[in-house]
Amino acid sequence: MSQGFPRVRLGARALGVLAAATYAGAATSAGAATPSTAASAPTPLTTSVAQSAETWVNVAMGQLDETANRFWQLFVQLPGQASWKLATPGGVADNGGLVAVPAGETSLLVGFEPSINLKFSPVTLTTDSGQSWSTGIIGSGLADVPDALATAATGDMLALVQDGTSRSILTSAGSLSNWRTLSTGRDLARSSAGRACGITQLAAVSFTPAGAPVAAVNCRRPHTAGLLEYDSGAWRMASVPLRPGGTVSIVRLVSAPGSLSALLRLSSGQTDSFVVVRTTSGTSWTVSDPLDESSGSQLSSSGTITGGGFVVTLRLGTRARAAVLEPGDEQWSPLPDPPSGTAAVSVSASGAASAFVVDRSLLEVYALGPSGLPSWVKSQTIHVPIQYGSSS
């Protein structure tokens, strides 16, 4: 259990034309209706991903209250560099949001959420820090959650898709355009694990350390972490030792080499808190200490750190606060309050923290100062050439 600020230093290529024939070959039905939508707070798509080398951040820019003029942007910080650079894949409208998940320690898989006239989800993969991208298509639209995509060490992939209020899980054996249905929400709800949980919504997908598919679901049953593993053609519920009382919502679900971690929100009716549950075996789980969510605050971003760590940013008006749970730790460590208007905070694998403030087409990057001065210092301003009106 760590104390203080562990390891945190205080101190595109275009996607190209999406051919109609490719879309027809990739089109996949979302399947039967999923359970009714849960009343839990939505999880923001604003995220960061810290791999062993580079760190990524995914934020919305432009006119944030107008879908047609809101553009999601992806930035990367390369190893050994203090600065960040724009790395958004080109060629596809990204007004609906981006899903960015690690595909191993040196690759990133990105999916485009449906928006305006985009009714399906292009997906793209980079293995060279965003200099080039391999592309494909999911015929259905991705669900609007940050872990709607997942990859395994074998190359297998999962996608959580949505058609109206129905969600289904698709699988692919390494192809970005050849997807098939693994399970519909109705299938999950009818399984013995689904009936025991009382599924209200499919929330995320991932893989166990052994490479088996995992579905994260929100449950009607109190104090139940809805983590279902697909084993020998059937879904079984993981036994996560949570304290009795309140409801549980899945916020994030992330696999790393040798481990699977989930960020949960626990709601008791009076206070909300976040905990992280982890497994390296797929059978036994550890549970972190809780991070209390201040009354009236909202989760504005979440980030993952290779090895199973998390960083969360909470906002109350223009004020923000952030905390980090390092891989293997059980206790959250608060960071100094980020600058006013912070949209996201990232923590790299080496422990360097960055805060990101968006002002239309400007991204201001702040870094924590030297160890004797635990405050945020502006380190960079990036101007993003946004073409307002281009998606109308």
C-alpha positions as CSV (number, residue, x, y, z in Angstrom):
1,M,0.0,0.0,0.0
2,S,1.6,3.3,-1.1
3,Q,1.7,6.6,0.7
4,G,1.9,10.1,-0.8
5,F,2.4,10.3,-4.5
6,P,3.9,7.0,-5.6
7,R,6.0,7.3,-8.8
8,V,4.2,10.5,-9.8
9,R,6.9,13.0,-10.6
10,L,6.0,16.4,-9.2
11,G,8.1,18.3,-11.2
12,A,-1.8,10.7,-39.5
13,R,-2.2,9.3,-41.8
14,A,-5.7,9.3,-43.4
15,L,-7.9,6.2,-43.2
16,G,-8.8,6.5,-46.8
17,V,-12.1,5.9,-48.6
18,L,-14.4,3.3,-47.0
19,A,-15.7,1.3,-50.0
20,A,-19.3,0.3,-50.1
21,A,-18.3,-3.3,-50.8
22,T,-16.1,-3.4,-47.7
23,Y,-19.0,-2.1,-45.6
24,A,-21.4,-4.7,-47.0
25,G,-19.0,-7.5,-46.2
26,A,-18.5,-6.2,-42.7
27,A,-22.1,-5.5,-41.8
28,T,-23.2,-7.4,-38.7
29,S,-26.6,-7.6,-37.0
30,A,-26.7,-6.4,-33.4
31,G,-28.9,-9.3,-32.6
32,A,-31.8,-9.5,-30.1
33,A,-32.6,-6.8,-27.7
34,T,-30.5,-6.3,-24.7
35,P,-31.8,-5.6,-21.2
36,S,-33.2,-2.2,-20.4
37,T,-30.8,0.7,-19.9
38,A,-29.5,1.2,-16.4
39,A,-30.0,4.4,-14.5
40,S,-26.3,4.7,-13.7
41,A,-24.4,7.8,-14.7
42,P,-22.8,7.5,-18.1
43,T,-19.0,6.9,-18.4
44,P,-17.3,9.7,-20.3
45,L,-15.4,8.8,-23.5
46,T,-12.6,11.2,-22.4
47,T,-9.8,8.9,-21.5
48,S,-6.0,8.4,-21.3
49,V,-4.0,5.3,-22.0
50,A,-0.5,4.8,-20.6
51,Q,1.5,2.0,-22.2
52,S,5.0,0.9,-21.3
53,A,6.4,3.5,-23.8
54,E,3.9,6.1,-25.1
55,T,1.0,7.7,-23.4
56,W,-2.2,8.7,-25.2
57,V,-5.1,11.1,-24.4
58,N,-8.5,11.3,-26.1
59,V,-10.5,14.6,-25.7
60,A,-13.3,16.4,-27.3
61,M,-12.5,19.8,-28.9
62,G,-14.3,22.5,-30.8
63,Q,-17.8,23.6,-30.0
64,L,-18.6,21.0,-27.3
65,D,-22.3,21.7,-27.1
66,E,-22.8,21.2,-30.8
67,T,-22.4,17.6,-32.2
68,A,-21.7,18.8,-35.7
69,N,-18.9,21.1,-34.5
70,R,-17.5,18.8,-31.7
71,F,-14.4,16.9,-32.9
72,W,-12.6,14.3,-30.9
73,Q,-8.8,14.4,-31.0
74,L,-6.1,11.9,-30.0
75,F,-2.7,13.1,-28.8
76,V,0.4,11.0,-28.0
77,Q,3.5,11.6,-25.9
78,L,6.4,9.6,-27.2
79,P,9.1,7.9,-25.0
80,G,11.7,10.3,-23.7
81,Q,9.8,13.4,-24.9
82,A,8.0,16.0,-22.7
83,S,5.8,17.3,-25.5
84,W,2.6,15.9,-27.0
85,K,1.6,15.8,-30.6
86,L,-1.7,15.4,-32.5
87,A,-2.2,11.8,-33.7
88,T,-5.9,11.6,-34.6
89,P,-6.6,9.2,-37.5
90,G,-7.9,11.1,-40.5
91,G,-10.5,10.5,-43.1
92,V,-13.5,9.7,-40.9
93,A,-16.0,11.9,-39.0
94,D,-15.3,11.6,-35.2
95,N,-18.1,13.9,-33.9
96,G,-19.6,11.0,-32.0
97,G,-16.4,10.2,-30.0
98,L,-13.4,7.9,-30.1
99,V,-12.8,4.6,-28.3
100,A,-9.0,4.1,-27.7
101,V,-7.7,0.9,-26.1
102,P,-4.3,-0.7,-25.9
103,A,-3.6,-3.5,-28.3
104,G,-0.5,-4.9,-26.6
105,E,2.2,-2.7,-25.1
106,T,3.1,-0.9,-28.3
107,S,-0.1,-0.7,-30.3
108,L,-3.4,1.2,-30.0
109,L,-6.8,0.2,-31.4
110,V,-9.2,3.1,-32.1
111,G,-12.9,2.9,-32.9
112,F,-15.2,5.7,-34.2
113,E,-18.6,6.2,-32.5
114,P,-21.6,6.7,-34.8
115,S,-22.7,10.3,-35.3
116,I,-24.8,12.3,-37.7
117,N,-24.7,10.3,-41.0
118,L,-22.1,7.8,-39.7
119,K,-24.2,4.7,-38.7
120,F,-21.5,2.1,-38.4
121,S,-18.0,2.2,-36.7
122,P,-14.7,2.3,-38.6
123,V,-11.8,0.9,-36.6
124,T,-8.1,1.5,-37.0
125,L,-4.9,0.2,-35.5
126,T,-1.5,1.7,-35.2
127,T,1.7,0.0,-34.3
128,D,4.0,3.0,-34.8
129,S,2.7,5.7,-32.4
130,G,0.1,7.0,-34.9
131,Q,2.3,7.5,-37.9
132,S,0.3,5.0,-39.9
133,W,-3.0,3.1,-39.4
134,S,-4.5,-0.2,-40.6
135,T,-8.3,0.2,-41.1
136,G,-11.5,-1.9,-41.0
137,I,-15.2,-1.6,-40.3
138,I,-17.7,-2.9,-37.8
139,G,-21.0,-3.0,-39.5
140,S,-22.9,-1.9,-36.3
141,G,-22.2,1.2,-34.2
142,L,-20.0,0.9,-31.1
143,A,-21.7,1.4,-27.8
144,D,-20.9,4.8,-26.3
145,V,-18.6,3.5,-23.5
146,P,-14.8,3.7,-23.3
147,D,-14.2,0.0,-23.3
148,A,-16.4,-1.0,-26.2
149,L,-13.3,-2.5,-27.8
150,A,-10.8,-5.0,-26.4
151,T,-7.8,-7.1,-27.7
152,A,-6.1,-10.2,-26.5
153,A,-2.5,-11.3,-26.8
154,T,-3.6,-13.9,-29.3
155,G,-4.9,-11.1,-31.6
156,D,-8.5,-11.8,-30.9
157,M,-10.8,-8.8,-30.5
158,L,-14.1,-8.0,-29.0
159,A,-16.5,-5.2,-29.8
160,L,-19.6,-4.0,-27.8
161,V,-22.1,-2.7,-30.3
162,Q,-25.4,-1.0,-30.0
163,D,-28.5,-0.8,-32.2
164,G,-31.1,1.4,-30.6
165,T,-31.3,0.2,-27.0
166,S,-29.9,-3.3,-27.9
167,R,-26.3,-4.1,-27.2
168,S,-24.4,-7.2,-28.4
169,I,-20.9,-8.5,-28.2
170,L,-19.0,-9.2,-31.5
171,T,-15.8,-11.1,-31.8
172,S,-13.0,-11.2,-34.4
173,A,-10.0,-13.5,-34.9
174,G,-7.7,-10.6,-35.6
175,S,-9.4,-9.1,-38.6
176,L,-10.5,-5.5,-38.4
177,S,-13.5,-6.1,-40.7
178,N,-14.5,-9.7,-40.1
179,W,-16.8,-9.7,-37.1
180,R,-19.4,-12.2,-35.8
181,T,-21.8,-12.2,-32.9
182,L,-20.5,-13.9,-29.8
183,S,-23.5,-13.1,-27.6
184,T,-26.5,-10.8,-27.6
185,G,-27.7,-9.0,-24.5
186,R,-30.7,-11.3,-24.5
187,D,-28.4,-14.3,-24.5
188,L,-26.5,-12.9,-21.5
189,A,-29.7,-12.1,-19.6
190,R,-31.1,-15.6,-20.1
191,S,-27.8,-17.3,-18.9
192,S,-27.7,-18.6,-15.3
193,A,-25.1,-15.9,-14.5
194,G,-27.3,-13.2,-16.1
195,R,-30.4,-14.3,-14.2
196,A,-28.4,-14.3,-10.9
197,C,-27.2,-10.8,-11.5
198,G,-30.4,-9.3,-13.1
199,I,-28.6,-7.6,-16.0
200,T,-29.7,-4.0,-16.7
201,Q,-27.0,-3.1,-19.3
202,L,-23.9,-4.4,-21.0
203,A,-21.1,-1.9,-20.0
204,A,-17.7,-3.1,-21.3
205,V,-15.8,-6.0,-22.8
206,S,-12.3,-7.4,-22.2
207,F,-10.3,-10.6,-21.8
208,T,-9.1,-12.6,-18.9
209,P,-5.3,-13.2,-18.4
210,A,-5.8,-16.6,-20.1
211,G,-7.5,-14.9,-23.1
212,A,-11.2,-15.8,-22.4
213,P,-13.8,-13.1,-23.3
214,V,-15.2,-11.1,-20.4
215,A,-18.5,-9.1,-20.4
216,A,-19.0,-6.4,-17.8
217,V,-22.6,-5.8,-17.0
218,N,-24.6,-3.7,-14.5
219,C,-26.8,-5.7,-12.2
220,R,-30.1,-5.2,-10.4
221,R,-28.8,-7.4,-7.6
222,P,-27.1,-5.2,-4.9
223,H,-23.4,-5.2,-4.2
224,T,-22.7,-7.4,-7.3
225,A,-19.8,-6.8,-9.6
226,G,-21.2,-8.0,-12.9
227,L,-18.1,-9.6,-14.5
228,L,-19.0,-12.6,-16.7
229,E,-16.4,-14.9,-18.2
230,Y,-17.1,-16.8,-21.4
231,D,-15.9,-20.4,-20.7
232,S,-16.7,-23.5,-22.8
233,G,-19.7,-21.9,-24.5
234,A,-21.3,-20.5,-21.3
235,W,-21.1,-17.4,-19.2
236,R,-20.1,-17.6,-15.6
237,M,-20.1,-14.9,-12.9
238,A,-16.8,-13.9,-11.2
239,S,-16.8,-14.0,-7.5
240,V,-15.7,-10.5,-6.4
241,P,-15.6,-9.9,-2.6
242,L,-17.4,-6.5,-2.3
243,R,-18.8,-5.2,0.9
244,P,-22.6,-5.5,1.2
245,G,-24.8,-2.5,0.5
246,G,-25.6,-0.4,-2.5
247,T,-25.5,-0.8,-6.2
248,V,-22.4,-1.4,-8.4
249,S,-21.8,0.2,-11.8
250,I,-19.0,-0.8,-14.2
251,V,-16.9,2.2,-15.2
252,R,-13.8,0.7,-16.8
253,L,-12.7,-2.9,-17.7
254,V,-9.1,-3.2,-18.9
255,S,-6.8,-6.2,-19.4
256,A,-3.0,-6.0,-19.2
257,P,-0.4,-8.7,-19.6
258,G,-1.2,-11.2,-16.8
259,S,-4.1,-9.3,-15.2
260,L,-7.6,-8.0,-15.6
261,S,-8.8,-4.9,-13.7
262,A,-12.1,-3.1,-13.4
263,L,-13.0,0.3,-12.0
264,L,-16.3,0.2,-10.2
265,R,-18.6,2.9,-8.9
266,L,-20.3,1.9,-5.6
267,S,-23.5,3.8,-4.8
268,S,-25.1,3.5,-1.3
269,G,-27.8,6.2,-1.8
270,Q,-25.9,8.6,0.4
271,T,-22.3,8.6,-1.0
272,D,-20.7,7.2,-4.1
273,S,-17.1,5.9,-4.3
274,F,-14.8,4.2,-6.7
275,V,-12.9,1.0,-6.1
276,V,-10.6,-1.1,-8.4
277,V,-10.9,-4.9,-8.4
278,R,-8.1,-7.0,-10.0
279,T,-7.3,-10.6,-10.8
280,T,-4.2,-12.3,-12.1
281,S,-5.6,-15.8,-11.9
282,G,-9.2,-15.2,-13.1
283,T,-10.5,-16.8,-9.9
284,S,-9.3,-14.7,-6.9
285,W,-9.8,-10.9,-6.8
286,T,-8.3,-8.1,-4.8
287,V,-10.3,-4.9,-3.9
288,S,-8.7,-1.5,-3.4
289,D,-9.6,1.0,-0.8
290,P,-12.5,3.3,-1.9
291,L,-12.1,6.8,-3.4
292,D,-15.0,8.9,-2.3
293,E,-16.8,11.0,-4.9
294,S,-17.7,14.4,-3.5
295,S,-21.4,15.4,-3.5
296,G,-22.3,17.0,-6.7
297,S,-19.1,16.1,-8.6
298,Q,-19.0,14.1,-11.8
299,L,-16.5,11.8,-13.4
300,S,-15.1,13.8,-16.3
301,S,-12.3,11.4,-17.4
302,S,-10.7,8.1,-16.6
303,G,-7.3,6.8,-17.6
304,T,-5.5,3.4,-17.5
305,I,-1.9,2.7,-16.6
306,T,-0.2,-0.4,-18.0
307,G,-0.2,-3.2,-15.4
308,G,-3.7,-2.3,-14.1
309,G,-3.5,1.2,-12.7
310,F,-6.1,3.9,-13.0
311,V,-6.3,7.7,-12.8
312,V,-9.7,9.5,-12.4
313,T,-10.7,13.1,-12.8
314,L,-13.7,14.5,-11.0
315,R,-15.3,17.9,-11.8
316,L,-17.6,20.2,-9.8
317,G,-18.3,23.1,-12.1
318,T,-15.0,24.3,-13.4
319,R,-13.1,22.8,-10.4
320,A,-11.3,19.5,-10.8
321,R,-9.6,17.0,-8.6
322,A,-7.7,13.8,-9.6
323,A,-6.4,10.7,-7.9
324,V,-4.2,7.8,-9.1
325,L,-4.1,4.1,-8.2
326,E,-0.8,2.7,-9.2
327,P,-0.6,-0.8,-10.6
328,G,-0.6,-3.3,-7.7
329,D,-1.5,-0.7,-5.1
330,E,-4.6,-0.7,-2.9
331,Q,-4.8,2.9,-1.8
332,W,-5.6,5.9,-4.0
333,S,-3.2,8.8,-4.0
334,P,-4.6,12.3,-4.6
335,L,-2.9,14.6,-7.1
336,P,-2.7,18.4,-6.5
337,D,-6.0,19.9,-7.8
338,P,-5.6,20.3,-11.6
339,P,-6.1,23.7,-13.3
340,S,-9.6,25.1,-13.6
341,G,-11.4,23.6,-16.6
342,T,-9.3,20.4,-16.8
343,A,-10.9,17.9,-19.1
344,A,-8.5,15.0,-18.5
345,V,-5.5,13.9,-16.5
346,S,-3.0,11.2,-17.6
347,V,-0.3,9.4,-15.7
348,S,2.4,7.7,-17.7
349,A,4.0,4.3,-16.9
350,S,7.0,6.2,-15.5
351,G,4.7,8.2,-13.2
352,A,4.6,11.6,-15.0
353,A,1.3,13.4,-14.7
354,S,-0.3,15.7,-17.3
355,A,-3.5,17.8,-17.2
356,F,-5.3,18.9,-20.3
357,V,-7.5,22.0,-20.6
358,V,-9.6,22.5,-23.8
359,D,-10.6,25.9,-25.2
360,R,-12.3,25.2,-28.5
361,S,-9.3,24.6,-30.9
362,L,-6.6,25.1,-28.2
363,L,-5.3,22.4,-26.0
364,E,-3.3,23.5,-23.0
365,V,-1.0,20.9,-21.4
366,Y,0.1,21.2,-17.8
367,A,2.7,19.1,-16.0
368,L,3.4,18.8,-12.3
369,G,6.3,20.9,-11.1
370,P,9.5,19.8,-9.3
371,S,9.2,17.6,-6.2
372,G,9.5,20.6,-3.9
373,L,6.7,22.5,-5.7
374,P,3.7,20.2,-6.1
375,S,1.8,22.5,-8.5
376,W,0.8,22.4,-12.2
377,V,2.9,24.3,-14.7
378,K,1.8,25.0,-18.3
379,S,4.2,23.1,-20.5
380,Q,2.6,23.3,-24.0
381,T,-0.1,24.8,-26.1
382,I,-1.3,22.9,-29.1
383,H,-3.5,24.6,-31.8
384,V,-5.7,22.0,-33.6
385,P,-6.8,23.0,-37.1
386,I,-10.6,22.3,-36.6
387,Q,-12.8,22.7,-39.7
388,Y,-16.1,24.0,-38.2
389,G,-19.1,23.1,-40.3
390,S,-17.4,20.2,-42.1
391,S,-19.7,17.6,-40.6
392,S,-23.0,19.5,-41.2
